[in-house]
Amino acid sequence: MSDLTDMAIDKKATLTYVQLMKEDLAVFRLVPEDGIIPDYETGQFITLGMPIPSEDNKLIRRAYSIASHPENKKFIELVIRWVRKPLPGRVTTALFNSGEGSEVSWIPPTGTALQISEKLADGSKDNRRIVCVSHGQVKQEGLNNF
Ligand SMILES: Cc1cc2nc3c(=O)[nH]c(=O)nc-3n(C[C@H](O)[C@H](O)[C@H](O)COP(=O)(O)OP(=O)(O)OC[C@H]3O[C@@H](n4cnc5c(N)ncnc54)[C@H](O)[C@@H]3O)c2cc1C
C-alpha cells in the first residue's frame, strides 16, 4: 500500500522565526512561498519535510500540530521538541540545525482527530472562544523562571 504523504504535493515555505525556548524546545514560524496561509481548524496539523543529508538528501516528513490561531494569516506557528534519544530524530535534528531564512517543504493542514467540537449539547453552534493557558518551570543554577 502506498503512503498517503507520497501522493501529497509538497509545497515550499520559509522559516521566518525560530525561537529557542530551552535547549530542546523551539517555536518555529513559517510562511508559505505564495504568502497565503490556508484556512484550517484548531487541532489540525501540517506535515513538514526536511532533506536529510545522511540519507542522500531524501525528504523525510513529520506531522506537527499548528500552535497559531486560525485567524492569524501572517504565519503558521509550530512548537517542536528536538528528539535526541536514543538517537537524534531525523527531522527535528534537521530543523534545530536550520534557522531563520531556511527553506522547508510542507503539506497543508489536515487531521480531524484532535478538533474541538463547535456544537452545544442541543446541536446549536457554540460561539464561545476558548483560551488555553499553561505554565511551566525552568530550573537553572539558582534561578527559577515561571
Ligand atoms: C498528529 C501529530 C502531531 C504532532 N505534533 C507535534 C508537535 O506539535 N510538536 C512536536 O515536537 N512533535 C509533534 N509530533 C511528533 C513528530 O511528528 C515527530 O514524530 C517527532 O518530531 C520526531 O521526528 P524525528 O524525525 O525527529 O524523529 P525520528 O527520526 O522519527 O525518530 C523517532 C524516534 O525513534 C528513535 N530512533 C530513530 N532511529 C532509530 C534507530 N535506528 N534505532 C533506535 N531508535 C531510533 C529516535 O531516537 C526517536 O526517539 C506530532 C506527531 C503527530 C502524529
The ligand as an SDF file (V2000), in Angstrom:
LIG
                    3D

 53 58  0  0  0  0  0  0  0  0999 V2000
   -0.5960   14.4140   14.5310 C   0  0  0  0  0  0  0  0  0  0  0  0
    0.7840   14.6270   15.1050 C   0  0  0  0  0  0  0  0  0  0  0  0
    1.1340   15.8830   15.5960 C   0  0  0  0  0  0  0  0  0  0  0  0
    2.4030   16.1000   16.1260 C   0  0  0  0  0  0  0  0  0  0  0  0
    2.7020   17.3360   16.6150 N   0  0  0  0  0  0  0  0  0  0  0  0
    3.9110   17.5650   17.1440 C   0  0  0  0  0  0  0  0  0  0  0  0
    4.2350   18.8600   17.6750 C   0  0  0  0  0  0  0  0  0  0  0  0
    3.4140   19.8000   17.6500 O   0  0  0  0  0  0  0  0  0  0  0  0
    5.4840   19.0360   18.1830 N   0  0  0  0  0  0  0  0  0  0  0  0
    6.4290   18.0220   18.2260 C   0  0  0  0  0  0  0  0  0  0  0  0
    7.5490   18.2490   18.7220 O   0  0  0  0  0  0  0  0  0  0  0  0
    6.1390   16.7900   17.7230 N   0  0  0  0  0  0  0  0  0  0  0  0
    4.9260   16.5450   17.1690 C   0  0  0  0  0  0  0  0  0  0  0  0
    4.6470   15.3080   16.6450 N   0  0  0  0  0  0  0  0  0  0  0  0
    5.7370   14.3010   16.5580 C   0  0  0  0  0  0  0  0  0  0  0  0
    6.5190   14.4670   15.2090 C   0  0  0  0  0  0  0  0  0  0  0  0
    5.6650   14.1430   14.1200 O   0  0  0  0  0  0  0  0  0  0  0  0
    7.7630   13.5340   15.0800 C   0  0  0  0  0  0  0  0  0  0  0  0
    7.3790   12.2210   15.3500 O   0  0  0  0  0  0  0  0  0  0  0  0
    8.8860   13.9290   16.0310 C   0  0  0  0  0  0  0  0  0  0  0  0
    9.2430   15.3010   15.8350 O   0  0  0  0  0  0  0  0  0  0  0  0
   10.1420   13.0700   15.8000 C   0  0  0  0  0  0  0  0  0  0  0  0
   10.5420   13.1420   14.4430 O   0  0  0  0  0  0  0  0  0  0  0  0
   12.0730   12.9100   14.0520 P   0  0  0  0  0  0  0  0  0  0  0  0
   12.1240   12.7000   12.5610 O   0  0  0  0  0  0  0  0  0  0  0  0
   12.9310   13.9670   14.6170 O   0  0  0  0  0  0  0  0  0  0  0  0
   12.4240   11.5550   14.7920 O   0  0  0  0  0  0  0  0  0  0  0  0
   12.6240   10.0900   14.1340 P   0  0  0  0  0  0  0  0  0  0  0  0
   13.8540   10.0690   13.2800 O   0  0  0  0  0  0  0  0  0  0  0  0
   11.3450    9.6640   13.5100 O   0  0  0  0  0  0  0  0  0  0  0  0
   12.8830    9.2360   15.4400 O   0  0  0  0  0  0  0  0  0  0  0  0
   11.7880    8.8940   16.2940 C   0  0  0  0  0  0  0  0  0  0  0  0
   12.3040    8.1180   17.4970 C   0  0  0  0  0  0  0  0  0  0  0  0
   12.9390    6.9180   17.0620 O   0  0  0  0  0  0  0  0  0  0  0  0
   14.2640    6.8850   17.5650 C   0  0  0  0  0  0  0  0  0  0  0  0
   15.1220    6.2630   16.5420 N   0  0  0  0  0  0  0  0  0  0  0  0
   15.3240    6.7320   15.2770 C   0  0  0  0  0  0  0  0  0  0  0  0
   16.1650    5.8980   14.6060 N   0  0  0  0  0  0  0  0  0  0  0  0
   16.4840    4.9000   15.4650 C   0  0  0  0  0  0  0  0  0  0  0  0
   17.2900    3.7420   15.3750 C   0  0  0  0  0  0  0  0  0  0  0  0
   17.9620    3.4370   14.2550 N   0  0  0  0  0  0  0  0  0  0  0  0
   17.3860    2.9460   16.4550 N   0  0  0  0  0  0  0  0  0  0  0  0
   16.7230    3.2340   17.5870 C   0  0  0  0  0  0  0  0  0  0  0  0
   15.9320    4.3120   17.7350 N   0  0  0  0  0  0  0  0  0  0  0  0
   15.8260    5.1390   16.6950 C   0  0  0  0  0  0  0  0  0  0  0  0
   14.6620    8.3310   17.8260 C   0  0  0  0  0  0  0  0  0  0  0  0
   15.6490    8.4470   18.8170 O   0  0  0  0  0  0  0  0  0  0  0  0
   13.3480    8.8830   18.3150 C   0  0  0  0  0  0  0  0  0  0  0  0
   13.1550    8.6180   19.6730 O   0  0  0  0  0  0  0  0  0  0  0  0
    3.3750   15.0410   16.1400 C   0  0  0  0  0  0  0  0  0  0  0  0
    3.0130   13.7850   15.6480 C   0  0  0  0  0  0  0  0  0  0  0  0
    1.7510   13.5830   15.1440 C   0  0  0  0  0  0  0  0  0  0  0  0
    1.3820   12.2050   14.6280 C   0  0  0  0  0  0  0  0  0  0  0  0
  1  2  1  0
  2  3  1  0
  2 52  2  0
  3  4  2  0
  4  5  1  0
  4 50  1  0
  5  6  2  0
  6  7  1  0
  6 13  1  0
  7  8  2  0
  7  9  1  0
  9 10  1  0
 10 11  2  0
 10 12  1  0
 12 13  2  0
 13 14  1  0
 14 15  1  0
 14 50  1  0
 15 16  1  0
 16 17  1  0
 16 18  1  0
 18 19  1  0
 18 20  1  0
 20 21  1  0
 20 22  1  0
 22 23  1  0
 23 24  1  0
 24 25  2  0
 24 26  1  0
 24 27  1  0
 27 28  1  0
 28 29  2  0
 28 30  1  0
 28 31  1  0
 31 32  1  0
 32 33  1  0
 33 34  1  0
 33 48  1  0
 34 35  1  0
 35 36  1  0
 35 46  1  0
 36 37  1  0
 36 45  1  0
 37 38  2  0
 38 39  1  0
 39 40  1  0
 39 45  2  0
 40 41  1  0
 40 42  2  0
 42 43  1  0
 43 44  2  0
 44 45  1  0
 46 47  1  0
 46 48  1  0
 48 49  1  0
 50 51  2  0
 51 52  1  0
 52 53  1  0
M  END
$$$$
